[in-house]
Amino acid sequence: MSFRFVLMLWCLLGLLPATAGAATVATPPTAPVMLVLGDSISAGYGLDAGQGWVFLLDQKLKSQGLAYKVVNASVSGETTAGGLARLPGLLTRHKPKIVLVELGGNDGLRALPVKALRSNLEQMVDLSRKAGATPVMFEMRIPENYGPAYTQAFVRTFTGVSEERKVPMVPFLLMRFASDPKFFQDDGIHPSAAAQPQILDAAWPTLQPLL
C-alpha cells in the first residue's frame, strides 16, 4: 500500500490503541480542559471505545499526574469550516486551557480553496486565544495526484499559519506508518488500534512542553 494511496483513502473516511497498565489518577472537577477538535483521526472511526489516540492521551496525562480533562469534540468527515462553526459554542461550554485543531485533511480531499482553509485555521487560532486557550495545530497532507500547485499550497498553509501566528504544530500523524498495511483496519483506509500508540507518540513531543 503506497503512502499516496493511504492518504487519499484516509481522508475520504477515519480513526488508537490499547491503554497502558500504569496507575492513573482521578481528574478533579476543577482540572483544566484540553479540547480536541478533529476529524475521523481523532474521532476514532472504526475503533472500540477506549482505543482511540485521544483516549490514550487522556490515560497518559493521568498516569503522569497531569490532571487535565480531555474533551473529544471530533467528528468524522469534519472540515475546517465545520470546526470553525462549532468552536465558539465549544469554547463557551468547556472553557478549555488548550485547543487541539486536528482539521484540514477533508478540505484538501475535496480540493477546497486554500485561501478558505487558511482563513478558517487563523480564525480558530484567534478564537481560541481570545477565549484564553492555547491553540495547537496539526499538520495535514494530501495525495500528490491533486497536482503540485495545489498540494504545495495546501502544505504551506499549515506551516504558514503556524509560523505567522506562532502556533505549535504537530507533524502529520500518519507519517510513521502510512506505507505499512498492518497498521490499518480491514478496509485498508483507517488506522487500526495497533497504530494508535504511534499517533500519540507523534503528537506528544509537541504537547508535552505545553503541560
N, C-alpha and C positions, 0 to 999 in steps of 0.2 A: 504494500500500500504506500503510495507516494505521499510526501508532505503536502503537495499541492492538492491531491485528491481528498485527503483528510480535511484540509482547511475548507474546501468547497462544501463538502457534505456536512461538516460540523456546524457551520453557521446556518444551514438550512433547517436544522433541527436542534440538542442539549446536554447537561452532565450531573466518588471520593471515598475514600476507603476506610477500612476498619479502624476503630479508635484504639489508642494505646492503653495499656493496662495501668498507667500511672494514676495515683490517687488524685482526686480533684477536690476543689473547694467550692462551697456553695456561693452563688453570686448574690451579694447583698442587694436589697431593693434600691439602694442609692448608687449602685455601680454605674459608671459612665457607659454610654451606649455606643456600640460600633454598628453602624448601619451599612448593610451590603446591598447595593443597588445594581443588580446584574441581569444577565440573560440565562440561557439554559446551562451554561457552565457552572454558575453559582446556584441555580435553582435545583440542581441535582437530577436532571432529566434521566429517567430510566433506572434510578437507584432507589434502594430502600431508605426509609428514614434512618438517619444516623450514619449514612455512608458518604454524604457529600463533603466537599472540602470545607465548606463553611461550618458544618458541624464539627469537623476535625479541628478547625481553627478555634472554635469555642472550647473544645476539650483541651487544646494545647494551652490556651490562655489560663484556664483554670488550673491545669497541672503545674503551671509556673507561678501560681499565686497572683496572676494578673486578673483582677475581678472585673472584667468587662462583661456587659450584657450584649450578646451578639444578636442583632435583629436582621433576619434574612428577608429582604423585600424583593428578591429576584423573581423574574417572570420569564419563562421560556419564550423565545422569539422577540423579546423586547428590543426596541431601538432606542437611540439617544433621545428622540422626540418623545417617546413614551415615558422614558425615565424622567425627563425634564418635567413632563406634565404631572407626574406623581410625586416628584421630590418635595415641593412645598408642603403638601399635606403630611408627608412622612417626617419632615423636619419639625413641624409643629407638634405632631403626635409623639415622637420619640425623643426629641431634643438630643440628638447624637453628639458625641465628642469627636468621632471620626466617621467619615463617609467614604466608603469604597465604591468607586464608579467603574464597574466592570461591564461596559457597554460600548457598542460601536461595530461589532462584528456583523450584526444583521444589517446595519446601514450599508456596509461595504458589499455584502452579498446581493443586496438589492440595487447596488450601484447608485445609491442616493448621493446628492451633491455633497462634496467635501466641505463646501462653504457652510452648509447647514449643519453638518457633523461638527465642525469646529465651533460654530456658534452655540450649539447645544451643550457641548463639553464645557465651554467657557462659562455659560450660564449656570451649569450645575456646580462648577467650582465656585463661582461668585456667590450663589445662593447658600452653599454650604458654609462658606466663610462668614457671610453675613449673619448666619444663624449661630455662629460661634464654634463651628466644627472644622476639623482639619480634613480637607479632601485628599483622596489618593486616587490616581488614575491607573487603569490597567491597559497596557498596550494591546492592540489588536492587529491581526494580519489577515490578508485575503489572498486568494489564489492569483497566480501570475497571469492567468488567462483573461483577466479583466483589462489587460493592456498595461504597458509600463507607465504611461502618463497617469492613469487613474490610480494604479497600485502604489506608485511612489508618492503621489499627492495624499493618498489615504494614510500611509505610514507617517509621512511628515506631519500630518495633522496632530497626531498624538504627541510626537516629540516636540512639536512647536508649542502646543498648549502647555505641556509640562514645563518647558524651559521658560516661556514668556510669563506664565502665571506662577512659576516656581512651585510646581506641584510634584510631590513624589510620584514616580511611576513604576509599576510592577511590570517586568518584562513579560512578553507573551507566554501565557500559562501552559500551552501545549507544546512548546518548542522542544522540550526534552524528550518527548516520546511520540511525536506526530507521525513518524515513519514506522512505528512498531505496532503491528496489529494486535499483539497480545494485551495491549493497554486499552483496547476498545471493546464496546459491547458487541453482541452478535450482529447488530445492524452495520457494524464497521464504521459507524459515524460518531457515536458518543463515547467519551472516555468511561471506562469501567471503574468499579470500586477499587481495583488494583492500581489505577492511575492516580487516585485522589491524593495520596501522600505526596506524590511528586508535584501535584498542583500546589499543595500547601507549601512545599519546600521552595517552590518558585516565588511564592508571594511573601514568605516570612522575612527574608532579608530586608525588604522594603518596609514592612510593617513594624518589625521589632523596634527600630530606633524611635518610633512614634509613641511607644508604650511606656 
